[in-house]
């Protein structure tokens, strides 16, 4: 099964980047606005989204300490959070579907620190 790195917005707006006067996310700057939680196995982006809902991965509040340590304020994956696939493409969660983040640096230098 494919692996995805999960990035949650530190200050979630719950709307896609580039809307409501927010700048669009760029993969190379993601470390400024998001925290990498961990890597998960999932069949697809949508499967990863389902697996990252609070009732699935933290049904009894198990994630509370991890989220606080990373300065995160939501348990369930939401609009504006990001997944990185095995090919190195970053995908922003939208209200419906996903958007690949633009590459603002060459692919070799585009990896966000985990």
C-alpha positions as CSV (number, residue, x, y, z in Angstrom):
1,X,0.0,0.0,0.0
2,X,1.3,3.5,-0.8
3,X,2.8,5.7,2.0
4,X,1.7,9.3,2.6
5,X,3.3,12.0,4.8
6,X,0.5,13.9,6.7
7,X,0.9,17.6,7.2
8,X,-1.6,19.5,9.3
9,X,-2.0,23.3,9.2
10,X,-0.8,24.9,12.4
11,X,-3.5,27.6,12.2
12,X,-6.2,26.0,10.2
13,X,-8.6,28.2,8.2
14,X,-10.7,25.3,6.9
15,X,-10.7,26.7,3.4
16,X,-8.3,26.1,0.5
17,X,-5.2,28.2,0.2
18,X,-5.4,31.1,-2.2
19,X,-9.0,31.9,-1.0
20,X,-10.3,34.6,1.4
21,X,-7.1,36.6,1.1
22,X,-4.7,33.8,2.0
23,X,-1.6,33.1,-0.1
24,X,-1.6,29.8,-2.0
25,X,0.6,27.1,-0.4
26,X,3.9,26.4,-2.0
27,X,5.5,23.0,-1.3
28,X,8.9,24.5,-0.3
29,X,7.4,26.8,2.3
30,X,5.0,24.2,3.8
31,X,7.2,23.8,6.9
32,X,6.3,27.4,7.9
33,X,2.5,26.8,8.0
34,X,2.2,23.1,8.6
35,X,3.6,20.4,10.9
36,X,4.3,16.8,9.7
37,X,2.5,14.4,11.9
38,X,3.7,11.1,10.5
39,X,3.5,8.7,7.6
40,X,0.5,6.5,6.9
41,X,-0.3,3.7,4.6
42,X,-3.4,4.2,2.5
43,X,-4.7,3.1,-0.9
44,X,-5.3,6.6,-2.2
45,X,-5.6,10.3,-1.1
46,X,-9.2,9.8,-0.2
47,X,-8.4,6.7,1.8
48,X,-5.7,8.6,3.7
49,X,-8.3,11.4,4.4
50,X,-10.7,8.8,5.8
51,X,-7.9,7.3,8.0
52,X,-7.0,10.7,9.3
53,X,-10.4,11.4,10.8
54,X,-10.3,11.7,14.5
55,X,-12.6,8.8,15.1
56,X,-10.3,6.5,13.2
57,X,-6.8,7.4,14.4
58,X,-7.6,8.9,17.8
59,X,-11.0,7.7,18.9
60,X,-10.2,8.1,22.6
61,X,-8.0,11.2,22.4
62,X,-4.7,9.3,22.0
63,X,-3.4,12.0,19.7
64,X,-3.9,14.9,22.2
65,X,-0.2,15.1,23.4
66,X,1.2,14.8,19.9
67,X,-1.1,17.5,18.6
68,X,-0.2,19.8,21.4
69,X,3.5,19.2,21.0
70,X,3.3,20.2,17.3
71,X,1.1,23.3,18.1
72,X,-1.8,21.8,16.2
73,X,-5.5,22.4,17.1
74,X,-7.4,19.8,15.1
75,X,-7.5,16.0,15.1
76,X,-9.4,15.3,11.9
77,X,-7.8,16.1,8.5
78,X,-9.5,19.1,7.0
79,X,-9.5,21.5,4.1
80,X,-6.1,23.1,3.9
81,X,-4.2,20.1,5.3
82,X,-1.7,18.4,3.0
83,X,-0.5,14.9,2.0
84,X,2.8,14.0,0.3
85,X,2.7,10.9,-1.9
86,X,5.6,8.6,-2.6
87,X,6.5,10.5,-5.8
88,X,7.1,13.6,-3.7
89,X,3.9,15.4,-4.9
90,X,2.2,17.5,-2.2
91,X,-1.7,17.5,-2.3
92,X,-3.8,20.1,-0.6
93,X,-7.1,18.9,0.7
94,X,-10.0,20.9,-0.8
95,X,-13.7,21.0,0.0
96,X,-14.1,18.4,-2.7
97,X,-11.0,16.6,-3.9
98,X,-7.3,17.5,-4.0
99,X,-5.0,20.0,-5.7
100,X,-1.3,19.4,-6.4
101,X,0.8,22.2,-4.8
102,X,2.9,24.1,-7.3
103,X,6.6,23.3,-7.2
104,X,8.5,26.5,-6.5
105,X,11.9,24.8,-6.5
106,X,13.4,21.9,-8.5
107,X,12.1,18.5,-7.3
108,X,15.4,17.5,-5.6
109,X,15.3,20.6,-3.3
110,X,11.5,20.5,-2.8
111,X,11.4,18.0,0.1
112,X,10.0,19.5,3.3
113,X,11.9,18.7,6.4
114,X,10.0,16.0,8.5
